[in-house]
Amino acid sequence: MNARDPLLPLQPDEASALGAFADRRWDEAIVPALTDYIAIPAKSPMFDADWQAHGFIERVVRDAASWVESRQVPGLTLEVVRLPGRTPVIFFEIPATKPGSNDTVVMYGHLDKQPEFTGWRKDLGPWTPKYEGGLLYGRGGADDGYAVYAAITAVEALQTQGLTHPRIVGLIESCEESGSHDLPPYLDALRTRLGNVSLVVCLDSGAGNYDQLWLTTSLRGMVSGVLKVEILTEGIHSGDASGVVPSSFRVLRNLLDRLEDSSTGRLLPESFHCRLPTDRAEQVRAAAAILGEATWKTFPWTCGADGGATLPTTTDPVEALLNRTWRPTLSVTGVDGFPEMTSAGNVLRPFTSFKLSLRLPPLVDGHQASLQLKTLLEDNAPYNAKVTFHPDGRAGALGANGWNAPTLAPWLETALNTASQSQFGAPVGYIGQGGTIPLMSLLQQGFPAAQMMVCGVLGPKSNAHGPNEFLHVPYAKRLTAAVAQVIAACP
């Protein structure tokens, strides 16, 4: 390692060297590792009940751990931590090189994946990686397999340039796509080993565009679960019984009317809404000014993004950002009780089940919302139908909380903007995200004084969870260097 005065500010040539190192390392080592990772169907436990027997999560965890250890970072120690019946966690430590530093930087990511979904381009698939035009296609590369590789590379870039850093701790889980219900016990078990956490770097978020560094300012919470309406013990002739036996679908539709205004999509219970903080409103307006119509044109509309036959809920960029970050929304993400079209005879079906995904504003308690939703849907069922709502999660933690970032310390605000200017040639952008990262609220509760750098590669059309998911490698390279630069600026 080159000798360097740790008190000197980062120089332009050093920032450029960080970018060059990240560029090389991604091409030489990270893209090949992620290509192997994408090919492994390491679906999260919610989508693979036999995950332990299948061994795919174990494989991606061991592959990532082996890759980290192969980098031979001075002083690095790594452990795959295991608690009975729970998905494993990678925990690594890198000692501080900054003289007199007693702080810890926690770097977070996850290795579990969403299921396959349908609609992939003919030459693509969830488990068939393809690198094309700087985009690495396949499930999980961007969400969030790249994180552990980028985290280690950022530290390597610093050390290669003789730039000092605080103690680094890596926390890489494998249950995030199931709501991180395995994570709290690990946080309890590892709390004393985390140390004095001053900065959390989470690499599981998104970007408004690929032109600058984007800092996530908030995340929505979530309640998901299965709503089931049962009317009959078996299917019966629809001509014989319809008009006497109520349709289970109609009953279910009636129940959803308690929750959502179907003409506008607005969630009706006021307890599922929250006040928008003044600073977030200002940031939303600033992000809307940067992104403009891209706030809604980026999505794959059936009739194109030109305002033709298919229209979004709003074409106002400010309202579009608010709708996807600070307002509750309902999505039906799965159904059961319906036969395939080719088997759809004239039969009144005995039951209908919907998988509900309710996104909550950042300041709404996910567990309480889960209990309220269960009561709302199950009480006073039409026709005295058998109605059940089973929320996902475990007892005591049935919903995932959202997150509103703490106020930025002056040093971090400066470091973020400097890193964005150095690596992207543009100022940092601030944006809320509509997804959920349960770890963030957990860490903020446990370490209220810590600063949070939440960012990621999920920019326009990257389509995490859906078909044709891709990792934008040129953006990931610059993001890796920007993370290194921010860590170097830690006081």
C-alpha positions in Angstrom: 0.0 0.0 0.0 1.3 3.4 -0.9 2.2 5.8 2.0 -0.2 8.8 2.1 -1.1 11.5 4.6 -4.6 10.4 5.8 -5.5 14.0 6.7 -5.3 15.3 3.1 -8.6 15.6 1.1 -9.1 13.3 -1.8 -7.4 14.6 -4.9 -8.9 14.5 -8.4 -6.3 12.0 -9.6 -7.1 9.8 -6.7 -10.8 9.9 -7.4 -10.0 9.0 -11.0 -7.9 6.1 -9.9 -10.7 4.7 -7.8 -12.9 4.8 -10.9 -10.3 3.1 -13.0 -9.7 0.3 -10.4 -13.5 -0.3 -10.1 -13.7 -0.5 -13.9 -11.0 -3.1 -14.2 -12.2 -5.2 -11.3 -15.8 -5.3 -12.6 -14.6 -6.6 -16.0 -12.0 -9.0 -14.7 -13.7 -10.5 -11.6 -17.2 -9.3 -10.8 -19.0 -9.8 -14.1 -17.8 -13.4 -14.3 -18.8 -14.1 -10.7 -22.2 -12.6 -11.2 -22.7 -14.6 -14.4 -22.3 -17.7 -12.3 -24.5 -16.3 -9.6 -27.4 -15.5 -12.0 -27.4 -19.1 -13.2 -28.3 -20.4 -9.7 -32.1 -20.4 -8.9 -31.5 -19.2 -5.3 -35.1 -18.3 -4.7 -36.0 -16.7 -1.3 -37.7 -19.1 1.2 -41.1 -17.5 0.6 -40.9 -18.9 -3.0 -39.0 -22.1 -2.3 -40.3 -23.9 0.8 -37.6 -26.6 0.3 -34.7 -24.1 0.0 -32.6 -26.1 2.5 -33.0 -29.4 0.6 -32.4 -27.7 -2.8 -29.2 -26.1 -1.6 -29.3 -23.1 -4.0 -29.1 -20.5 -1.3 -26.3 -22.4 0.4 -24.4 -22.4 -2.9 -24.6 -18.7 -3.7 -23.6 -17.9 -0.1 -20.6 -20.2 -0.3 -19.6 -18.9 -3.7 -19.8 -15.3 -2.5 -17.9 -16.1 0.7 -15.2 -17.9 -1.3 -14.9 -14.9 -3.7 -14.5 -12.5 -0.8 -11.8 -14.6 0.8 -10.0 -15.0 -2.5 -9.4 -11.2 -2.7 -6.9 -11.5 0.2 -7.8 -8.1 1.7 -5.3 -7.5 4.5 -6.9 -8.4 7.9 -10.2 -9.6 6.4 -12.0 -12.3 8.4 -15.2 -13.9 7.2 -17.8 -16.2 8.8 -20.9 -17.7 7.4 -23.2 -17.4 10.5 -26.0 -19.9 10.9 -28.9 -20.0 13.3 -31.1 -23.1 13.4 -33.8 -23.2 10.8 -32.9 -19.8 9.3 -31.2 -18.7 6.1 -27.4 -18.1 6.5 -25.7 -14.7 6.8 -22.2 -13.7 5.6 -20.4 -11.6 8.2 -17.0 -10.2 7.3 -14.7 -7.7 9.0 -11.9 -5.5 7.7 -9.9 -3.6 10.3 -9.6 0.2 10.2 -6.7 1.8 8.4 -7.6 5.3 9.5 -5.5 6.2 12.5 -7.5 6.6 15.7 -10.8 5.5 14.2 -13.2 3.7 16.5 -16.2 3.8 14.1 -17.6 1.0 11.9 -19.1 1.2 8.4 -21.7 -1.5 7.8 -22.1 -2.6 4.2 -25.3 -4.5 3.4 -26.6 -6.6 0.6 -28.6 -9.9 0.0 -28.2 -13.0 -2.1 -31.7 -14.5 -2.2 -33.8 -13.9 -5.3 -37.4 -13.4 -6.5 -39.0 -16.2 -8.5 -38.8 -16.5 -12.3 -41.9 -14.6 -13.5 -43.0 -14.8 -17.2 -42.5 -12.7 -20.3 -38.7 -12.9 -20.7 -37.4 -12.0 -24.1 -36.9 -15.1 -26.2 -33.1 -15.1 -26.0 -33.2 -14.4 -22.2 -34.3 -16.2 -19.1 -34.1 -15.8 -15.3 -31.3 -18.4 -14.9 -29.6 -17.9 -18.3 -27.2 -14.9 -17.8 -26.4 -12.8 -20.9 -24.0 -9.9 -21.1 -25.0 -7.5 -23.9 -24.2 -3.9 -24.5 -23.1 -3.3 -20.9 -26.2 -4.9 -19.5 -26.0 -8.2 -17.5 -29.4 -9.9 -17.9 -30.8 -12.4 -15.4 -32.5 -12.7 -12.1 -30.8 -11.3 -9.1 -27.6 -9.7 -10.5 -29.0 -6.2 -9.8 -31.2 -7.2 -6.9 -29.0 -7.8 -5.1 -26.2 -10.2 -5.9 -23.7 -7.5 -7.0 -23.7 -5.9 -3.6 -21.1 -8.1 -1.8 -18.8 -8.0 -4.7 -19.0 -4.2 -5.1 -18.5 -3.7 -1.4 -15.2 -5.6 -1.3 -14.1 -3.9 -4.5 -14.7 -0.5 -3.0 -12.4 -1.3 -0.1 -9.8 -2.8 -2.3 -9.8 0.4 -4.4 -9.2 2.5 -1.3 -6.4 0.3 -0.1 -4.7 0.2 -3.5 -4.6 4.0 -3.5 -3.3 4.2 0.0 -6.6 5.8 1.2 -7.6 5.1 4.7 -11.0 3.9 6.0 -12.7 3.0 9.2 -13.4 -0.5 10.3 -15.6 -2.2 7.7 -18.3 -4.8 8.5 -20.2 -6.7 5.8 -23.7 -8.1 6.5 -25.0 -10.1 3.6 -28.3 -11.9 4.2 -30.3 -14.4 2.2 -33.9 -13.8 3.3 -34.6 -10.2 2.1 -37.0 -11.1 -0.6 -39.1 -12.9 2.0 -39.3 -9.8 4.2 -36.0 -10.3 6.1 -37.8 -12.2 8.8 -34.6 -14.2 9.6 -32.6 -11.0 10.0 -33.6 -9.7 13.5 -32.2 -12.8 15.3 -28.9 -12.3 13.5 -28.8 -8.7 14.4 -29.3 -9.6 18.0 -26.6 -12.3 17.8 -24.1 -10.0 16.1 -24.9 -6.7 17.8 -21.7 -6.7 19.9 -19.6 -7.5 16.9 -21.0 -4.7 14.8 -19.3 -2.1 17.0 -19.9 1.7 16.9 -21.8 2.0 13.6 -21.4 5.5 12.2 -22.3 4.8 8.6 -24.5 2.1 6.9 -24.0 1.6 3.2 -26.9 -0.3 1.7 -26.5 -1.3 -2.0 -30.0 -2.7 -2.5 -31.9 0.4 -3.8 -32.5 2.2 -7.0 -31.5 5.2 -9.2 -33.6 7.8 -10.9 -31.3 7.7 -14.0 -27.9 6.4 -14.9 -26.3 9.9 -15.1 -25.6 10.6 -11.4 -25.3 9.1 -7.9 -28.8 8.8 -6.4 -29.3 8.7 -2.6 -32.4 7.0 -1.4 -34.2 9.2 1.1 -37.1 6.9 2.1 -38.5 3.4 1.6 -42.0 2.1 1.8 -43.1 -0.6 4.2 -45.2 -3.6 3.2 -47.9 -6.0 4.3 -48.4 -9.0 2.1 -50.5 -12.1 2.5 -53.2 -14.4 1.1 -56.9 -13.4 1.2 -59.1 -16.4 0.6 -62.9 -16.5 0.2 -64.6 -20.0 0.5 -68.2 -20.5 -0.5 -68.6 -24.2 -1.4 -66.9 -27.5 -0.6 -66.7 -28.4 -4.3 -67.3 -26.8 -7.7 -70.8 -27.0 -9.1 -72.6 -26.3 -12.4 -72.7 -22.6 -12.9 -76.0 -22.7 -14.7 -77.7 -24.6 -11.9 -76.3 -22.6 -9.0 -75.5 -19.1 -10.1 -78.0 -16.6 -8.7 -78.4 -18.7 -5.6 -74.8 -19.3 -4.6 -72.8 -16.1 -4.4 -69.6 -16.0 -6.5 -66.5 -16.3 -4.3 -64.9 -13.8 -6.7 -67.7 -11.3 -6.2 -67.4 -11.6 -2.4 -63.6 -11.1 -2.6 -64.1 -8.0 -4.9 -66.6 -6.6 -2.3 -64.0 -7.1 0.5 -61.3 -5.2 -1.6 -63.8 -2.4 -1.9 -63.4 -1.9 1.8 -59.7 -1.3 1.2 -59.3 0.5 -2.1 -61.3 2.9 -4.2 -61.1 0.9 -7.5 -61.8 4.0 -9.6 -58.7 5.9 -8.3 -56.5 3.3 -6.5 -56.6 5.4 -3.3 -56.4 3.3 -0.1 -59.4 4.1 2.0 -58.3 3.6 5.7 -56.7 6.8 6.8 -54.4 4.8 9.2 -52.5 3.5 6.1 -51.5 7.1 5.1 -49.1 9.5 6.8 -48.0 13.1 6.6 -45.3 14.0 4.0 -42.4 15.8 5.7 -41.5 19.2 4.4 -37.9 18.3 3.4 -39.1 15.2 1.5 -41.6 17.3 -0.4 -38.8 19.7 -1.5 -36.7 16.7 -2.6 -39.6 15.2 -4.6 -40.0 18.5 -6.5 -36.2 18.6 -7.2 -36.2 15.0 -8.4 -39.2 15.6 -10.6 -37.5 18.5 -12.2 -34.5 16.3 -13.1 -36.5 13.3 -14.3 -39.6 14.9 -15.9 -41.8 12.6 -17.9 -39.3 9.7 -17.2 -41.1 9.3 -13.9 -43.8 7.5 -15.8 -42.5 6.9 -19.4 -39.9 4.5 -18.2 -42.4 1.7 -17.6 -43.2 -0.9 -20.4 -46.7 0.3 -21.3 -48.7 -2.0 -23.6 -49.4 0.9 -26.0 -46.1 2.7 -25.5 -45.2 5.6 -23.2 -46.5 8.3 -25.4 -49.8 8.9 -23.6 -51.7 6.8 -26.2 -54.2 4.1 -25.4 -52.6 3.2 -22.1 -52.3 6.0 -19.5 -50.6 6.1 -16.1 -52.5 7.2 -13.0 -50.9 10.6 -13.5 -48.5 12.3 -15.9 -47.5 15.0 -13.3 -43.9 14.1 -12.4 -44.3 15.3 -8.8 -47.5 13.3 -8.3 -46.0 10.2 -9.9 -43.0 10.3 -7.5 -45.3 10.8 -4.5 -47.6 7.9 -5.6 -44.8 5.5 -5.7 -42.9 6.6 -2.5 -45.2 8.3 0.1 -48.6 6.9 -0.6 -50.1 3.4 0.1 -50.9 1.2 -2.8 -52.5 -2.2 -3.3 -51.3 -4.8 -5.9 -52.7 -8.3 -6.5 -49.6 -10.4 -7.3 -51.0 -13.9 -7.5 -54.3 -15.9 -7.7 -55.4 -19.3 -6.8 -58.7 -21.2 -7.3 -58.8 -20.4 -11.1 -58.4 -23.2 -13.6 -56.4 -22.6 -16.8 -58.4 -21.3 -19.7 -58.3 -24.6 -21.4 -59.9 -26.2 -18.4 -62.4 -23.4 -17.6 -65.7 -25.2 -17.8 -69.1 -23.9 -16.7 -68.4 -24.4 -13.0 -69.0 -22.1 -10.1 -65.7 -22.3 -8.3 -65.6 -23.2 -4.5 -63.1 -20.6 -3.5 -60.9 -17.6 -4.7 -57.6 -16.6 -3.3 -55.6 -13.5 -4.0 -52.0 -12.7 -3.0 -52.1 -9.1 -1.8 -49.1 -6.8 -1.7 -49.9 -3.6 0.2 -47.1 -0.9 0.1 -47.1 1.4 3.0 -45.8 5.0 3.4 -42.4 5.2 5.2 -43.9 6.3 8.6 -46.7 3.7 8.9 -46.1 0.8 11.3 -46.1 -2.4 9.2 -47.1 -4.8 12.0 -50.0 -2.7 13.1 -51.1 -2.2 9.5 -51.1 -6.0 9.1 -53.4 -6.5 12.1 -55.7 -3.7 10.9 -55.9 -5.2 7.4 -56.7 -8.6 8.7 -59.6 -7.2 10.8 -60.9 -5.1 7.9 -61.0 -8.0 5.5 -62.3 -10.8 7.8 -65.0 -9.0 9.9 -68.7 -9.2 8.8 -68.1 -11.2 5.7 -70.8 -10.9 2.9 -73.1 -13.9 2.9 -71.3 -15.1 6.0 -68.6 -16.5 3.7 -65.5 -18.1 5.1 -62.9 -15.3 4.8 -59.3 -15.6 5.9 -56.4 -13.3 5.5 -53.0 -14.8 6.4 -50.2 -12.2 6.5 -46.7 -13.2 5.5 -44.0 -13.2 8.2 -43.7 -14.6 11.6 -45.6 -14.0 14.9 -44.7 -10.6 16.3 -43.4 -9.3 12.9 -46.2 -9.6 10.4 -45.4 -6.5 8.3 -42.2 -4.7 7.2 -41.7 -1.2 8.3 -40.8 1.5 5.9 -37.9 4.0 6.5 -37.3 7.7 6.4 -33.6 8.6 6.3 -32.1 10.7 9.1 -30.9 14.2 8.4 -27.6 14.1 6.5 -24.5 15.1 8.4 -22.7 17.9 6.6 -19.7 15.7 5.9 -21.8 13.1 4.3 -23.8 15.6 2.2 -20.5 17.0 0.9 -19.0 13.6 0.3 -22.0 12.4 -1.7 -22.0 15.4 -3.9 -18.2 15.3 -4.4 -18.3 11.6 -5.2 -21.1 12.1 -7.7 -19.3 15.0 -9.4 -16.1 13.0 -9.5 -17.5 9.7 -10.8 -20.5 10.9 -12.8 -19.8 14.5 -13.6 -23.2 15.5 -12.1 -24.5 16.4 -8.7 -26.0 13.8 -6.4 -29.8 13.3 -6.7 -32.2 12.6 -3.8 -35.2 10.2 -4.4 -37.5 8.0 -2.4 -38.1 4.4 -3.4 -41.3 2.5 -3.5 -39.7 -0.8 -2.4 -38.9 -2.2 1.0 -35.6 -3.0 2.8 -36.6 -4.1 6.3 -33.0 -3.8 7.5 -32.9 -0.1 7.3 -35.6 0.6 10.0 -34.0 -2.1 12.1 -30.6 -0.5 11.9 -31.9 3.0 12.4 -33.6 1.8 15.6 -30.5 0.0 16.9 -28.0 2.7 15.8 -29.9 6.1 15.9 -26.8 8.1 15.5 -25.6 6.3 12.3 -25.6 8.0 8.9 -27.2 6.1 6.0 -26.0 5.8 2.4 -28.7 3.8 0.7 -28.2 3.5 -3.1 -28.2 0.9 -5.8 -28.3 0.1 -9.5 -32.0 -0.4 -10.1 -32.5 2.4 -12.6 -34.9 2.8 -15.5 -36.1 -0.4 -17.1 -33.8 -2.6 -15.0 -37.0 -4.4 -14.0 -36.1 -6.1 -10.7 -38.6 -8.9 -9.9 -40.0 -8.9 -13.4 -38.8 -10.3 -16.8 -35.6 -9.1 -18.5 -34.1 -7.9 -15.2 -30.7 -6.4 -15.9 -27.7 -4.9 -14.1 -26.3 -1.7 -15.7 -22.6 -2.5 -15.4 -21.3 0.9 -16.4 -23.4 2.5 -13.7 -22.4 -0.2 -11.2 -18.7 0.6 -11.8 -19.2 4.3 -11.1 -21.3 3.5 -8.1 -18.6 1.3 -6.7 -16.0 4.0 -7.0 -18.5 6.6 -5.5 -19.0 4.3 -2.5 -15.3 4.0 -2.0 -14.9 7.8 -2.2 -17.6 8.4 0.4 -16.0 5.9 2.8 -12.7 7.6 2.4 -14.3 10.9 3.5 -15.6 9.3 6.8 -14.4 11.6 9.6 
